[in-house]
Amino acid sequence: MSTVRATYVIETAIGLHRAAETMANEQSSGTFVAVARETAQLRERFAARVVAVEPLPPSGVTPLPGVSGDWAKAERGRVTIEWPLDNLGPSIPMLLATVAGNLFDLREVGALRLVGLDLPTEFAERYPGPQFGVRGTRELVGRPSGTLLGTIIKPSIGLSLDDLADLVGELAEAGIDFIKDDELQGNPPSSPLAERVKVVTGVLNSYADKAGRKPMYAFNITDDIGRLEANHDLVAEAGGTAVMACVNTVGIAGIEFLRRHSVLPIHGHRTMFGAFSRSPMLGIDFNAFQVLARLAGVDHLHTNGIANKFYESDDEVLASIRAVRTPLFGAYETLPVLSSGQSAALAHRTYEAVGSTDILVMAGGGIHGHPDGSAAGVASMREAWDAAVAGEPLAERAARVPALARALELFAGRLPGAAR
């Protein structure tokens, strides 16, 4: 019989094993009291089973509100629970109702975090996963090898269409691989999606006619689920090459809906992820989140970047990148997207830590904040990453490349130890 397994880190004052059994009971056949029709035969077929309980050092932090027991006696541990697939079927919404569901509300736990998912192949049979992934993206942007470099339109909102056209043209001429709307720029009255699509595709198509390659531009089509198809079609019919959707605001089911219809790569932005993950006491770890996003069909997924401007440590970011690069069902290939405070000064450190160029490095301020303009920012990123892959010290390359030297003057001082 096929099963679903979920792994949690919990903290409880009622004992790890008792808390784990309470979790399994709550999320399968049982309730808070024995009921007449919960027979031994029914439990045998449908009850969730505690597979493993591994003690961990206590956190020493305040528990979630409403916790039962004496917190001075709290125990922390890693718990794995298994459900028969018969309970839920290969459905992502029902998977979340099962492995998350009411667990975060239980008084028996003072901390609970979903950290891992192990799914049977029936999910792969139902959900096709990414359509383009790493290889498809490389083919579309015309860069079969090397690090993929991208940027975000900055300022995030407020640019006139003329300024947007000029910026996109400058970035294309500079050799950028990927450009995207900011997650704050959707379909507002101040910059309607249809007008942005017309302007941007016109610029990029003209560039492609001349250069023989076209940077990928991911238009942010995030909207109500009922608008995703029309927004996608607007981009596709204009010759656009990608769409972006905010995974957590349209929902996993919204991404799956879009994937069934899409003929373009889906750039998955993780905005609002911190609401689910920032507290170590509560929520969903990136390792579990990325399984759901990839299963639903994102071709690219934001992982954050090292030395970022947000809360995650380098170790956490690198674990996220490894998770996205780990094969899922043997074939689901998603491109990790490194973003947040990225610049040329981080190329060597990132490449040494990741060990691969199958990544998309996104620099917003790291490109547009260059003292000599966005084109020089693109040049600085390309030179830094080429040097990193070649094993050439950053300072040596900068001595020969003024655009890189100027970037390091601005960014290296803000990132102690990043420039080499």
Legacy VTK file of the C-alpha trace (Angstrom):
# vtk DataFile Version 3.0
C-alpha trace
ASCII
DATASET POLYDATA
POINTS 420 float
0.000 0.000 0.000
1.321 3.437 -0.952
1.948 5.847 1.889
2.690 9.520 2.533
5.322 10.427 5.112
5.783 13.768 6.811
8.552 14.777 9.191
8.205 17.419 11.891
10.276 19.067 14.566
8.070 19.433 17.629
8.387 20.516 21.231
5.952 19.295 23.858
5.439 19.095 27.602
3.410 15.850 27.509
6.165 13.545 26.199
7.340 13.101 22.610
5.718 9.740 21.984
2.363 10.791 23.406
2.403 14.015 21.400
3.304 12.130 18.212
0.438 9.688 18.735
-1.917 12.613 19.338
-0.808 14.158 16.036
-1.334 10.913 14.131
-4.718 10.370 15.733
-5.925 13.939 15.090
-5.015 13.793 11.418
-6.500 10.386 10.586
-9.249 8.220 12.042
-9.444 9.450 15.627
-10.690 12.361 17.667
-10.260 13.494 21.305
-12.445 10.641 22.593
-13.145 7.061 21.505
-16.162 6.753 19.214
-18.302 3.700 18.547
-17.547 3.153 14.882
-13.763 3.503 15.085
-13.235 -0.237 14.951
-9.947 -2.098 15.053
-10.439 -2.925 11.377
-10.993 0.731 10.507
-7.882 1.811 12.434
-5.837 -0.907 10.773
-6.657 0.479 7.350
-6.880 4.252 7.926
-5.058 5.281 11.095
-1.837 7.235 10.687
1.243 5.591 12.152
4.160 7.098 14.048
7.240 5.832 12.213
10.039 7.463 14.195
10.670 9.695 17.192
14.183 11.141 17.583
14.951 13.301 20.633
16.642 16.663 20.026
18.072 19.235 22.436
15.364 21.531 23.839
15.078 24.992 22.299
14.767 26.889 25.561
12.313 29.341 24.026
8.774 30.350 24.971
6.104 27.944 23.683
3.221 28.791 21.402
0.091 30.148 23.116
-2.268 27.702 24.827
0.181 24.826 25.231
-0.670 22.014 27.646
1.571 20.814 30.475
4.532 22.171 32.389
6.898 23.786 29.867
9.781 23.368 32.283
9.576 19.672 31.364
9.398 20.256 27.604
11.010 17.793 25.205
11.958 18.493 21.618
12.264 15.943 18.845
11.992 14.961 15.208
8.828 12.983 14.499
7.903 11.093 11.332
4.290 10.092 10.684
2.938 7.929 7.869
-0.525 7.922 6.289
-2.076 5.431 3.842
-2.545 7.113 0.476
-6.098 5.731 0.640
-6.850 8.455 3.186
-6.298 11.355 0.814
-5.428 10.286 -2.716
-2.741 12.050 -4.771
-4.129 15.553 -4.154
-1.983 18.493 -3.040
-4.829 20.334 -1.257
-5.770 17.168 0.620
-2.105 16.458 1.311
-1.854 19.802 3.097
-5.113 19.191 4.940
-3.591 15.923 6.163
0.052 16.681 6.960
-0.570 20.234 8.209
-4.278 20.625 8.841
-5.108 21.064 12.527
-1.650 20.142 13.789
-0.565 23.736 14.329
-3.571 24.260 16.629
-2.983 21.338 18.990
-2.569 22.227 22.675
-0.352 19.175 23.077
2.491 20.819 21.143
4.212 24.075 22.023
6.195 24.081 18.774
5.551 22.302 15.487
7.289 22.681 12.145
6.791 20.585 9.005
10.320 19.931 7.712
10.027 17.133 5.159
7.686 15.297 2.787
8.148 11.883 1.191
5.480 11.227 -1.440
4.624 8.109 -3.465
4.789 7.984 -7.257
1.011 8.373 -7.539
1.593 12.104 -7.064
3.940 12.164 -10.058
1.314 10.347 -12.105
-1.235 13.057 -11.346
0.985 16.144 -11.360
3.277 16.658 -14.365
5.708 18.937 -12.510
7.930 21.502 -14.269
7.530 21.773 -18.030
10.876 23.456 -18.868
13.193 23.393 -15.856
16.917 24.030 -16.178
17.473 22.659 -19.668
14.367 24.219 -21.181
15.223 27.591 -19.713
18.791 27.417 -21.031
17.491 26.589 -24.487
15.031 29.473 -24.492
17.603 32.068 -23.398
20.352 30.714 -25.658
22.875 29.995 -22.915
23.622 26.253 -22.906
26.266 26.530 -20.178
27.506 28.909 -17.512
25.674 30.750 -14.781
22.342 32.258 -15.746
22.215 35.910 -14.751
19.047 37.884 -14.235
17.608 41.046 -12.799
14.396 42.609 -11.544
12.882 45.783 -12.907
13.825 48.558 -10.501
12.284 50.808 -9.308
9.817 48.025 -8.507
6.823 50.171 -9.450
6.430 53.624 -10.938
8.460 53.474 -14.162
6.809 54.975 -17.220
6.406 52.677 -20.213
9.075 54.677 -22.063
11.531 54.243 -19.177
10.661 50.552 -18.971
11.359 50.122 -22.684
14.702 51.926 -22.376
15.750 49.822 -19.396
14.806 46.512 -21.025
16.687 47.495 -24.181
19.765 48.431 -22.163
19.704 45.142 -20.270
19.268 43.098 -23.449
22.170 44.849 -25.158
24.303 44.210 -22.073
23.766 40.446 -22.410
21.389 39.727 -19.527
19.780 36.282 -19.597
16.625 36.941 -17.623
14.484 39.897 -16.531
11.355 39.864 -14.420
8.699 42.155 -13.081
8.965 42.823 -9.387
6.459 40.845 -7.326
4.813 44.178 -6.449
4.065 44.900 -10.116
1.028 42.964 -11.331
-1.804 44.505 -13.319
-2.316 47.913 -11.691
-4.078 50.913 -13.245
-0.752 52.748 -13.261
0.949 50.123 -15.453
-1.520 47.672 -16.982
-0.174 44.229 -17.817
-1.352 44.441 -21.438
0.581 47.663 -22.010
3.739 46.336 -20.337
3.576 43.158 -22.396
3.243 45.126 -25.633
6.155 47.426 -24.819
8.557 44.820 -23.455
7.945 42.154 -26.102
8.357 44.783 -28.791
11.779 45.724 -27.447
12.922 42.144 -26.964
11.640 40.929 -30.322
13.526 43.738 -32.068
16.665 42.809 -30.155
16.229 39.123 -31.032
15.888 39.928 -34.740
19.262 41.637 -34.553
21.147 39.463 -32.076
19.685 36.014 -32.678
18.898 35.487 -28.976
16.284 36.877 -26.639
16.509 37.325 -22.889
13.659 35.708 -21.014
11.226 38.168 -19.436
8.861 36.865 -16.746
5.749 39.014 -16.583
4.049 38.937 -13.199
0.589 37.526 -13.933
-0.308 36.968 -10.260
-4.045 37.483 -9.855
-7.201 35.670 -8.863
-7.164 32.105 -10.179
-9.910 32.958 -12.661
-7.602 35.546 -14.274
-4.458 33.424 -14.587
-5.378 31.875 -17.939
-6.173 35.197 -19.585
-3.053 36.837 -18.179
-0.913 33.935 -19.394
-2.489 34.045 -22.854
-1.858 37.768 -23.123
1.862 37.097 -22.659
2.013 34.026 -24.893
0.113 35.619 -27.787
2.494 38.598 -27.770
5.523 36.299 -28.093
6.516 36.481 -24.447
8.776 33.761 -23.085
7.826 33.377 -19.396
5.282 34.204 -16.736
5.759 34.751 -13.032
3.337 33.830 -10.277
3.634 34.348 -6.526
3.278 30.817 -5.196
1.943 31.705 -1.776
-0.574 34.320 -2.880
-2.205 32.320 -5.684
-1.734 29.122 -3.679
-0.302 25.761 -4.646
-3.605 24.855 -6.319
-3.385 28.091 -8.318
0.081 27.159 -9.562
-1.171 23.704 -10.560
-4.100 25.310 -12.394
-1.700 27.583 -14.275
0.675 24.715 -15.084
-2.108 22.722 -16.772
-2.725 25.623 -19.121
0.710 27.150 -19.568
2.876 26.881 -22.672
5.534 29.089 -21.041
7.990 28.590 -18.173
6.538 29.476 -14.769
8.812 31.568 -12.576
7.788 30.804 -8.999
8.254 33.681 -6.553
8.100 32.764 -2.878
6.946 36.137 -1.535
5.172 35.814 1.846
7.172 32.655 2.590
8.478 34.151 5.824
4.935 34.103 7.201
5.086 30.305 7.092
8.733 29.769 7.906
10.442 32.525 9.868
9.552 31.241 13.343
11.551 28.138 14.296
8.602 27.193 16.519
5.911 27.087 13.871
5.267 26.642 10.182
6.586 24.957 7.084
10.269 24.601 6.266
11.519 25.409 2.761
12.426 21.751 2.256
8.732 20.826 2.450
7.519 23.934 0.604
9.739 23.309 -2.410
8.335 19.794 -2.862
4.841 21.241 -3.169
5.875 24.075 -5.511
7.840 21.767 -7.812
5.076 19.188 -7.819
2.583 21.900 -8.804
4.819 22.812 -11.746
7.131 25.791 -11.196
10.119 25.835 -13.546
12.076 28.316 -11.412
11.846 28.734 -7.645
13.299 31.447 -5.423
15.607 30.097 -2.724
17.061 33.363 -1.417
20.828 34.003 -1.741
23.779 34.060 0.616
24.566 37.286 2.510
20.988 38.278 1.773
19.004 41.235 3.084
16.426 39.001 4.778
16.529 36.795 7.884
17.908 33.495 6.616
21.454 32.389 7.351
23.822 31.240 4.618
23.459 27.656 5.843
19.678 27.851 5.527
19.923 29.335 2.031
22.389 26.700 0.866
20.122 23.964 2.230
17.272 25.457 0.186
19.377 25.493 -2.991
20.401 21.870 -2.412
16.774 20.907 -1.881
15.691 22.383 -5.224
18.649 20.750 -6.985
17.829 17.337 -5.497
15.959 15.097 -7.971
12.227 14.796 -7.294
10.567 11.710 -8.730
13.706 11.291 -10.816
12.694 13.864 -13.423
11.267 17.031 -11.882
13.912 19.631 -12.704
13.500 23.119 -11.247
15.971 25.990 -11.551
17.027 27.514 -8.194
16.731 31.312 -8.175
19.155 33.171 -5.913
18.023 36.669 -4.998
17.985 39.328 -2.249
21.043 41.557 -1.937
23.063 39.753 -4.621
25.982 41.492 -6.325
29.270 40.819 -8.112
31.024 40.706 -4.748
29.263 37.418 -3.906
30.068 35.399 -7.029
33.093 33.489 -5.700
31.597 32.749 -2.316
28.348 31.531 -3.890
29.979 29.370 -6.550
32.290 27.723 -4.021
29.345 26.944 -1.765
26.901 25.770 -4.454
29.360 24.054 -6.805
27.166 24.431 -9.888
26.247 26.951 -12.570
22.744 25.492 -12.932
21.352 28.429 -11.011
19.720 31.738 -11.875
21.389 34.574 -9.968
19.089 37.569 -9.675
20.542 40.987 -8.842
18.257 43.998 -8.584
20.183 46.700 -6.756
23.362 44.754 -7.528
22.854 45.620 -11.206
20.778 48.811 -11.272
22.738 50.340 -8.387
26.033 50.209 -10.315
27.612 53.683 -10.410
27.864 53.544 -14.197
24.358 52.264 -14.863
22.523 48.997 -15.389
24.567 47.813 -18.382
27.757 48.145 -16.343
25.992 46.265 -13.561
25.303 43.369 -15.915
28.931 43.405 -17.084
30.172 43.333 -13.495
28.021 40.306 -12.671
29.090 38.424 -15.791
32.776 39.085 -15.231
32.573 38.143 -11.554
30.823 34.847 -12.270
33.118 33.997 -15.181
36.090 34.579 -12.875
34.551 32.459 -10.133
33.963 29.510 -12.468
37.447 29.883 -13.961
39.039 29.957 -10.504
40.474 33.439 -11.064
40.645 35.665 -7.962
38.073 38.434 -8.068
40.671 41.146 -7.482
42.726 40.006 -10.492
39.687 40.133 -12.776
38.655 43.501 -11.372
42.102 44.930 -12.137
41.382 44.337 -15.838
37.658 45.132 -15.887
36.651 48.665 -14.830
32.924 47.784 -14.530
33.753 45.052 -12.023
36.182 47.251 -10.111
33.533 49.953 -9.787
30.966 47.412 -8.567
33.324 46.147 -5.888
33.973 49.678 -4.687
30.256 49.923 -3.929
29.356 46.391 -2.834
32.421 44.672 -1.385
32.629 46.998 1.587
29.042 46.145 2.465
29.828 42.425 2.462
32.951 41.787 4.561
34.878 38.838 3.242
32.875 38.525 0.019
35.446 39.960 -2.383
38.597 37.893 -2.930
LINES 1 421
420 0 1 2 3 4 5 6 7 8 9 10 11 12 13 14 15 16 17 18 19 20 21 22 23 24 25 26 27 28 29 30 31 32 33 34 35 36 37 38 39 40 41 42 43 44 45 46 47 48 49 50 51 52 53 54 55 56 57 58 59 60 61 62 63 64 65 66 67 68 69 70 71 72 73 74 75 76 77 78 79 80 81 82 83 84 85 86 87 88 89 90 91 92 93 94 95 96 97 98 99 100 101 102 103 104 105 106 107 108 109 110 111 112 113 114 115 116 117 118 119 120 121 122 123 124 125 126 127 128 129 130 131 132 133 134 135 136 137 138 139 140 141 142 143 144 145 146 147 148 149 150 151 152 153 154 155 156 157 158 159 160 161 162 163 164 165 166 167 168 169 170 171 172 173 174 175 176 177 178 179 180 181 182 183 184 185 186 187 188 189 190 191 192 193 194 195 196 197 198 199 200 201 202 203 204 205 206 207 208 209 210 211 212 213 214 215 216 217 218 219 220 221 222 223 224 225 226 227 228 229 230 231 232 233 234 235 236 237 238 239 240 241 242 243 244 245 246 247 248 249 250 251 252 253 254 255 256 257 258 259 260 261 262 263 264 265 266 267 268 269 270 271 272 273 274 275 276 277 278 279 280 281 282 283 284 285 286 287 288 289 290 291 292 293 294 295 296 297 298 299 300 301 302 303 304 305 306 307 308 309 310 311 312 313 314 315 316 317 318 319 320 321 322 323 324 325 326 327 328 329 330 331 332 333 334 335 336 337 338 339 340 341 342 343 344 345 346 347 348 349 350 351 352 353 354 355 356 357 358 359 360 361 362 363 364 365 366 367 368 369 370 371 372 373 374 375 376 377 378 379 380 381 382 383 384 385 386 387 388 389 390 391 392 393 394 395 396 397 398 399 400 401 402 403 404 405 406 407 408 409 410 411 412 413 414 415 416 417 418 419
